């Protein structure tokens, strides 16, 4: 990071995450939130949550709730926000309309903004003209020179209008904490619409006012906003307000290296949470979407990230979203959990699948079942397919599944009868995995091919091609259920 940024950080660090509640909070927003959080924490600064809901049609209260819920779940706690208030509130743009109005009126009065009465048809034909010339469309400036009388006349006639900002054509240069020196020719921007009316400001205007009013020192956001920055700088200059320090985070790319989008599936934080990724996984994973510690370390808790994070190690190049890595990290964090905790985390999936009831959540049996899958689980949701057979009354499977190698049905039936006889001989109080294993293994070894005993038994107990071993399953099922399942398997064979 260049020296001058370091100096700026010496002041109060105030950063913000400013999501628009127009859809579920997605991984890109969450990554931006994380980097803001880390930077704030690292510098003992403030982390502000602002809900940018000026787009009345697309903003929905349930999405605003989702933003809050997911950020809380990730543990990215803010110091000011709509739910907790703060010195610079309100923190929802829809509640700040009087503030924007004041600034809009000021700009109008100083003739830094003007009313534009052009119709949509006129604007469209201008756009088409620019396209035909191979240029980016921009406003012709037609209404910028209207006289007072002309404006009065249009207003009297009730002509609809929008408010345009008088842009200056100049070179805009700023130093970005990630990208370094960035230059734009603002002549390409043209006079932009900043409000549909005095009570309906648009993003680029509202964001400038809010960042100023909320004393934001650093604007850290995705680089899809890079082209908005010169527009915002132009407005800051016109308003005579300071420019925050900008940091544009690299784009998140799908595995095919194209910009991550809906095409890559549902990337909402909610969908990852529902699939059974842990918050510590996502935090660790997202940190590496644009940052790395500069060495081989891969596992970072949130506090560890706070310690390590710096913009010097944030890359410019797009960051690839590697789902294998996400699964690897989740497996790692799953294995860090105690069996009891993991049972608690898996329980909602089993309840939803109708396999257990709420009352069963804290049972020792459940922790035991879950512990069988701890090594293998990549996402919590997988537990229902892996462990459903423990909870079912009757298993349904193809009879061929009971077949080991070349065994024929009568042989399988005999094998099951033998297991049944042996297991029936074990006292309930001696019904432990170890005892079951010792006794059955002795018998299985005798046959020269253990599979002849163990395979049909395991399938009878689980109904699955792959599962945990028959001894641990039998222990958990208990004697009665174990014998019952062997009987049922024999019925399936006949
Ligand atoms: N509301 C904007 C968004 O959700 C925030 C842009 C910004 O951080 O300035 O993308």
Boltz pocket constraint, residues with backbone or C-beta under 6 A from the ligand:
constraints:
  - pocket:
      binder: B
      contacts: [[A, 16], [A, 17], [A, 18], [A, 19], [A, 20], [A, 52], [A, 207], [A, 220], [A, 221], [A, 225]]
      max_distance: 6.0
